[in-house]
Amino acid sequence: MAQLIRQCHRAYSALSPPLATRQFSSGLFLRSQAATAPESTPATGNKKPAIASSAPQGTVLKGINYLKEGKDPVALDDAEYPEWLWELLDEKKQKQKSSKPANRQYHRKQNRDAIRASNFMKDKKT
C-alpha cells in the first residue's frame, strides 16, 4: 500500500508544474532591500508596513484566482492590508510561534510514548 502511494506521489509530482512558473514573488528580494534601507516612522497615526509589497497598487495579480467564474484580484495599497499579513514575512516571528519541531519522526515518537504510557496505566488498573 505504501509503495502504491509513493508511486502515485512520484507520478503526480512529475505532472505538477514547477514552482518557477509562479507569477508573484515571495518577498525575499524586498526583505533584503528593507534591511538595507533606513526605517523612518511617520509622525501621524497611519502606520506603513516595514516591508513594501512587490506589486504596486492597482496591479492585476494573474494566476491567483481559483474560482471558475472569478476575476483575478487587484493589488491594494499597503496600508489597506491587515498588519498581521506583514508579520508572515518575518522568519524570526514565525519560528517563535512554532516552537515544536515539525518533523514526522518527532511526532511519531511522541505518539508512541503516549500510547505506551496509556497502556502502562491500563495494566496497572487491572
ABEGO torsion letter per residue (X at the ends): XAAAAAAAAAAAAAABBBAAABABBAGAAAAAAAAABBBBBBABABBBBABBBABBBGBBBBGABABAABBBBBBBBAAABBAAAAAAABAAAAAAABABBABAAAAAAAAAAAAAAAAAAAAAAX
